[in-house]
Amino acid sequence: MRVKVLLADDHAVVADGLTSLLSPQCAVLGAASDGQELLKLAREKKPDVIILDISMPLVNGLDAIHQLRKEGCAAKFLVLSMHRDPSLILAAFKAGASGYVSKECSALELDLAVSTVSAGRQYLSRSLPINLETVRYELRRHHGNSRQPTGRQRQVLQLVAEGKTMKEIGGLLGISTRTVEFYKYTLMRSLGLRTNAQLVQHAIKLALVTVPPPIDSSRWR
């Protein structure tokens, strides 16, 4: 039986390239263009493997993994990202990812990653600046960085960085404008930030928002 795969990437050329690449070996159930659509499709289609990026509009990949895991989603999560920062890679595994692959990987490596995580094992690209042994050690330690935003704070940070107003954020998250302002204020205070520009820069650093370089789709042909 072919592995059922759901894709999530906000760049259509990447999603199209992945669909073409994976279709001969996998049953591609669809492609979400943002985190909210991913949550909806994952609940409806029940995939075996979800391939997603960290940086996605509305709901980032880390929060999407966390939310679906909380709901009991049985899918394996494979992050396919341009981001190579070890702290982000660790954050992905801590959120519940089973694998992390660079967008510079070959078609052969991506196929190997999908088959590995679908079989219940972990996968990490060898080209990344951290190895699985280190990831597993850090997961066992289970020590988080108290200065990093978590949960609702991270959602508010992402939406502020995307240019949403306090009222728009409240509507998207189902909370009051005053509550949004409280999350924003406590986040800025804990991080020692004073301006929205600094918040945006911090969101970029955490890969909650980004402007990635063009992807060479010929790698996957």
SEKOL-843053 format. One line per field, with one value per residue (C-alpha): residue in three letters; chain; residue number from 1; x, y, z. Coordinates in steps of 0.001 Angstrom, whole numbers. Last residue first. Layout:
N
kemi: (ALA, ...)
domi: (A, ...)
doke: (NUM, ...)
c1: (X, ...)
c2: (Y, ...)
c3: (Z, ...)
This chain:
221
kemi: (ARG, TRP, ARG, SER, SER, ASP, ILE, PRO, PRO, PRO, VAL, THR, VAL, LEU, ALA, LEU, LYS, ILE, ALA, HIS, GLN, VAL, LEU, GLN, ALA, ASN, THR, ARG, LEU, GLY, LEU, SER, ARG, MET, LEU, THR, TYR, LYS, TYR, PHE, GLU, VAL, THR, ARG, THR, SER, ILE, GLY, LEU, LEU, GLY, GLY, ILE, GLU, LYS, MET, THR, LYS, GLY, GLU, ALA, VAL, LEU, GLN, LEU, VAL, GLN, ARG, GLN, ARG, GLY, THR, PRO, GLN, ARG, SER, ASN, GLY, HIS, HIS, ARG, ARG, LEU, GLU, TYR, ARG, VAL, THR, GLU, LEU, ASN, ILE, PRO, LEU, SER, ARG, SER, LEU, TYR, GLN, ARG, GLY, ALA, SER, VAL, THR, SER, VAL, ALA, LEU, ASP, LEU, GLU, LEU, ALA, SER, CYS, GLU, LYS, SER, VAL, TYR, GLY, SER, ALA, GLY, ALA, LYS, PHE, ALA, ALA, LEU, ILE, LEU, SER, PRO, ASP, ARG, HIS, MET, SER, LEU, VAL, LEU, PHE, LYS, ALA, ALA, CYS, GLY, GLU, LYS, ARG, LEU, GLN, HIS, ILE, ALA, ASP, LEU, GLY, ASN, VAL, LEU, PRO, MET, SER, ILE, ASP, LEU, ILE, ILE, VAL, ASP, PRO, LYS, LYS, GLU, ARG, ALA, LEU, LYS, LEU, LEU, GLU, GLN, GLY, ASP, SER, ALA, ALA, GLY, LEU, VAL, ALA, CYS, GLN, PRO, SER, LEU, LEU, SER, THR, LEU, GLY, ASP, ALA, VAL, VAL, ALA, HIS, ASP, ASP, ALA, LEU, LEU, VAL, LYS, VAL, ARG, MET)
domi: (A, A, A, A, A, A, A, A, A, A, A, A, A, A, A, A, A, A, A, A, A, A, A, A, A, A, A, A, A, A, A, A, A, A, A, A, A, A, A, A, A, A, A, A, A, A, A, A, A, A, A, A, A, A, A, A, A, A, A, A, A, A, A, A, A, A, A, A, A, A, A, A, A, A, A, A, A, A, A, A, A, A, A, A, A, A, A, A, A, A, A, A, A, A, A, A, A, A, A, A, A, A, A, A, A, A, A, A, A, A, A, A, A, A, A, A, A, A, A, A, A, A, A, A, A, A, A, A, A, A, A, A, A, A, A, A, A, A, A, A, A, A, A, A, A, A, A, A, A, A, A, A, A, A, A, A, A, A, A, A, A, A, A, A, A, A, A, A, A, A, A, A, A, A, A, A, A, A, A, A, A, A, A, A, A, A, A, A, A, A, A, A, A, A, A, A, A, A, A, A, A, A, A, A, A, A, A, A, A, A, A, A, A, A, A, A, A, A, A, A, A)
doke: (221, 220, 219, 218, 217, 216, 215, 214, 213, 212, 211, 210, 209, 208, 207, 206, 205, 204, 203, 202, 201, 200, 199, 198, 197, 196, 195, 194, 193, 192, 191, 190, 189, 188, 187, 186, 185, 184, 183, 182, 181, 180, 179, 178, 177, 176, 175, 174, 173, 172, 171, 170, 169, 168, 167, 166, 165, 164, 163, 162, 161, 160, 159, 158, 157, 156, 155, 154, 153, 152, 151, 150, 149, 148, 147, 146, 145, 144, 143, 142, 141, 140, 139, 138, 137, 136, 135, 134, 133, 132, 131, 130, 129, 128, 127, 126, 125, 124, 123, 122, 121, 120, 119, 118, 117, 116, 115, 114, 113, 112, 111, 110, 109, 108, 107, 106, 105, 104, 103, 102, 101, 100, 99, 98, 97, 96, 95, 94, 93, 92, 91, 90, 89, 88, 87, 86, 85, 84, 83, 82, 81, 80, 79, 78, 77, 76, 75, 74, 73, 72, 71, 70, 69, 68, 67, 66, 65, 64, 63, 62, 61, 60, 59, 58, 57, 56, 55, 54, 53, 52, 51, 50, 49, 48, 47, 46, 45, 44, 43, 42, 41, 40, 39, 38, 37, 36, 35, 34, 33, 32, 31, 30, 29, 28, 27, 26, 25, 24, 23, 22, 21, 20, 19, 18, 17, 16, 15, 14, 13, 12, 11, 10, 9, 8, 7, 6, 5, 4, 3, 2, 1)
c1: (13049, 13429, 16592, 15084, 12741, 15488, 13809, 13894, 15222, 12997, 11258, 10632, 8097, 8004, 11617, 12681, 15095, 12363, 10034, 12800, 13262, 9514, 9490, 12407, 10466, 7438, 9508, 10854, 12274, 13784, 12640, 10478, 9127, 8298, 6475, 4577, 3409, 2381, 467, -1298, -2133, -3705, -5729, -6967, -8011, -10110, -9497, -10698, -7254, -8104, -10465, -7987, -5250, -7459, -8269, -4587, -3766, -2059, 1265, 2711, 5125, 2155, 659, 3854, 4327, 697, 1067, 4371, 2793, -122, 2136, 5765, 8018, 11753, 13418, 12742, 14852, 13634, 15352, 14052, 17344, 16112, 15232, 18695, 20315, 18047, 18944, 22651, 22517, 20419, 23103, 23495, 24845, 22597, 24111, 23445, 19709, 17790, 15442, 13602, 11903, 8225, 8111, 6515, 9513, 11995, 9961, 9525, 13201, 14370, 12153, 13546, 17094, 16538, 14967, 18077, 18209, 18586, 15250, 16961, 15268, 13961, 12323, 10003, 8495, 6758, 7204, 10508, 11697, 10869, 12404, 15631, 15811, 15055, 17857, 20245, 19728, 19542, 16393, 15586, 12890, 11294, 9917, 8643, 5738, 4362, 581, -1344, -3126, -4140, -5511, -2430, -238, -2215, -1745, 1978, 2658, 736, 2542, 5919, 4844, 3665, -21, -1270, 1325, 3965, 7619, 8398, 7818, 5671, 5614, 2776, 3021, 332, -2459, -5883, -7731, -10137, -8149, -4936, -6778, -8121, -4845, -2944, -5406, -4706, -961, -839, -685, -1933, -1190, -3280, -3663, -414, -546, 3129, 5712, 4927, 3303, 6315, 8287, 5362, 3683, 6966, 7493, 3934, 4274, 7606, 6280, 3186, 5176, 3237, 4212, 2176, 2035, -99, 1209, -541, 2115, 1347, 0)
c2: (16210, 17212, 19283, 21035, 22818, 25292, 27171, 30955, 32473, 32437, 35533, 34666, 34588, 32289, 31374, 32125, 34795, 36183, 36480, 38256, 40731, 41360, 41989, 44407, 46314, 46354, 48257, 47897, 44391, 43018, 39478, 39122, 42667, 42249, 38987, 40448, 43393, 41275, 38819, 41687, 43433, 40214, 39958, 43529, 42749, 39869, 36222, 33923, 33485, 34855, 37513, 38652, 38857, 41000, 43349, 43693, 44482, 41931, 42862, 39361, 40119, 40791, 37458, 35556, 37153, 36489, 32809, 32619, 34135, 31678, 28654, 29433, 32446, 31902, 33333, 30229, 28111, 24549, 21643, 18251, 16545, 13492, 15640, 17182, 13741, 12648, 15717, 15223, 11609, 12643, 14987, 18758, 21174, 19808, 18009, 14619, 15224, 13996, 11004, 9357, 5958, 4970, 3301, 6425, 8361, 6240, 5958, 9732, 10409, 7925, 9570, 12957, 11608, 10249, 13499, 15329, 17645, 21422, 21923, 20510, 17588, 17197, 14046, 12634, 15986, 16240, 19794, 18784, 17515, 20835, 22834, 20849, 21753, 25357, 25449, 23781, 26635, 25161, 26802, 26036, 23628, 20244, 19104, 15515, 14879, 11380, 11189, 9813, 13074, 12904, 16426, 17546, 16140, 18204, 21370, 20815, 20057, 23158, 25259, 24179, 24650, 28224, 29147, 32226, 32088, 29333, 29227, 25821, 23873, 20763, 17136, 15302, 11511, 8836, 11205, 11415, 13373, 15571, 16466, 16920, 19039, 21481, 21811, 22332, 24999, 26881, 26557, 27991, 26824, 23286, 20559, 17487, 13751, 12675, 8867, 7922, 6276, 7690, 10808, 11902, 13926, 15472, 16462, 17805, 19998, 21326, 22125, 23854, 25902, 26812, 28422, 28459, 24876, 22065, 18586, 15592, 12088, 8701, 5967, 3439, 0)
c3: (-11744, -8110, -8362, -11417, -8964, -8100, -5239, -5261, -2010, 1078, 2410, 6056, 8829, 11849, 11107, 14726, 13480, 11236, 14241, 16168, 13320, 13278, 17015, 16660, 14010, 16311, 18855, 22396, 22781, 26002, 25243, 28368, 27999, 24314, 25043, 27995, 25866, 22865, 25024, 26821, 23541, 22270, 25496, 25034, 21471, 22782, 21902, 19111, 17550, 14097, 15458, 18107, 15490, 13252, 16149, 17129, 13501, 11213, 9611, 9187, 12047, 14335, 13208, 13986, 17392, 18350, 17480, 19354, 22470, 22183, 22533, 23304, 23045, 23640, 26717, 28783, 26412, 26798, 28587, 27618, 28483, 26609, 23613, 23711, 23606, 20772, 18725, 19390, 18215, 15230, 13930, 13809, 11173, 8372, 5363, 6964, 6563, 9621, 9806, 12677, 12547, 12520, 9108, 7625, 8962, 7014, 3785, 3634, 4395, 1742, -888, 133, -133, -3654, -4836, -3679, -696, -984, 729, 3819, 5553, 9095, 10405, 13036, 14008, 17386, 18660, 20271, 16883, 15244, 18097, 17742, 14049, 14900, 17494, 15018, 12494, 8985, 7650, 3994, 5133, 4610, 7977, 8032, 10391, 10953, 10979, 13965, 14832, 18494, 18822, 20772, 17984, 15482, 17538, 18135, 14481, 13385, 15990, 14633, 11018, 11395, 11577, 9724, 6918, 6724, 7797, 9311, 6101, 5810, 4717, 6478, 6501, 6962, 5959, 7673, 4949, 6916, 10029, 8039, 5467, 8080, 9997, 6739, 5623, 8846, 8366, 4865, 1232, 1851, -700, -1415, -836, -2516, -2737, -2732, -4994, -8455, -6941, -4877, -7416, -9241, -5974, -4593, -7637, -7482, -3764, -4355, -7289, -5250, -2446, 845, 1650, 3174, 1636, 2662, 1999, 1981, 1773, -942, 0)
